[in-house]
Amino acid sequence: MASSKALLSLAADLLEHVKRPIGVFDSGVGGLSILKALRAELPFENFIYVADSGFAPYGERDEGFVLERARAITRHLIRQPDLAIQALVIACNTATAAAIHLLRQDHPELPIIGVEPALKPAIALSQTGRIGVMATRGTLNSQKFKALQASLADQAQFICQPCDGLADAIERNDTDQITALCTQYTMGLGRFGSEPGAVDTLVLGCTHYPFASQILQSLLGPKVHLVDNGEPVARQTRRMLTSPSMDATPGQCQLFSTGSSDLLQSAAKRWLGLDVSCRLL
């Protein structure tokens, strides 16, 4: 009887382990673009999404501040018994650049997946060899991005455009401001098109920006490629999971925010079709 109970206990522990959620965080609602790709790739996994809106935007903060916030959120997701994540996705280019190497040192037992501007996929798509990159100043000024760009400098010409205020406008769903800023920043990148010397591929180097893709595409025309990193990040997360779910029931999502819970809740419903309540963190 004792051995039977031990086996049942072991089975219960295993089931609990494999259903542990995957944590996802961003400075705000932009990381929902990564969450969308993750849910498509891993439909049976549970997810916890944290919008650090009370301390946004990361892209206009210094690296020390972003690192402090990343560490605080990670500790919370690991130590809370009702959360206890099995992996962490940093759904923010700025936070990845500032913090991922130190978070991996802090938590070597935890699979941590980051994001970076999709320069390599853009090279594969571009015919003219001129690629625009829209990103926050924090991302463009980071050593991680500069090293990535330098490593690919012989394969394409990258024209980088810092996009102050765009993530915040997307956060607030301010369509007029989004359109105005997208117009301003795409003009700053020069001539778009498929002819020689034109920019024919645009990297969306912030997880907020895919939610402005319709506006950007309308400004640039259908022949310009827009590239983000949602699908590659989702595939990498699948590869890094040590205990993927064995339960073939649809995964659940929990939403948390350090700022406005209504903002995150409405964005998740609008962009992902998620009709779930949001709690303050």
C-alpha positions, 0 to 999 in steps of 0.5 A: 500500500505504501508503495502505491501511495508513493507512486500516486504522490510521484504522479501528482508531483509530476503532473503539477510540475509539467503544468507549471506556467511559463512567465512572460514580461514586458514593460507594458502591453507590447509583449502581448505580441510575443504571448500571441506567438507563444500560445499558437506554438504551445497551446497546451501550456499555461502562461503568466503575463506581467506588464510592468506598466507602472515603470514604463517605458523601458526603452527610455530608461537607463540599463540599471533601472531596467535590470532592477525591474527585470530582477524584481519581476523574475524573483516574484515569478519564481518565489510565489508558490501560486505562480512558480514558473517553469521558464521565463520569456523576456518579451522586451528587446530593451530588457533582454539587452540590459538584463538577460545575461545577468538573469541567467547568472542569477537563476541558472536552473531557469530556462530564460528566453529573450528577444532581439531585433530580427536582423538575420530573418530580415537579411534572408528576405531583403533583395536590395540589401537595405534594411530599416530598423525601428526600435527604442533608444535603449535597444539601439544603444545597447552593446548587445544590439551593436554587437549583433549589427556589427556581426552582420555588417557585411551582409546588409546595410542597416538604417536604424531609427529610434522611435521615441514615444511610439511604444507609449502611443501603442500602449495607450491605443492612440491611433492618431499619435501612432499614425503620426509617429509611424509616418515621421519615423518611416520618413526618417529611414529614407526611401522604401521600395523594391528598386535598387538602393531602397529599403525593402525590409523593415525590422520591428525592433520593439515588441509593441510595434507589431500592433502598428503593423497595419498602419506601417504597411499602409504607409510603406506599401505591400511590397515592403517586408515587415519582420518581427521576432514573435514566431522565432521566440516561440519556437526557441521557447518550445526547444528550451522547455524541460517539462512540456505539458502532457495534458492536452487541454488548452492552456490558461493565461493569467494577467498581472500589471504594476500599472493599469489593470484595465489597460492590459485587460482591454489590450489582451481582449482586443489583440489576442481575444483573451477575455480574462481579468487582470490583477495588480502586481 
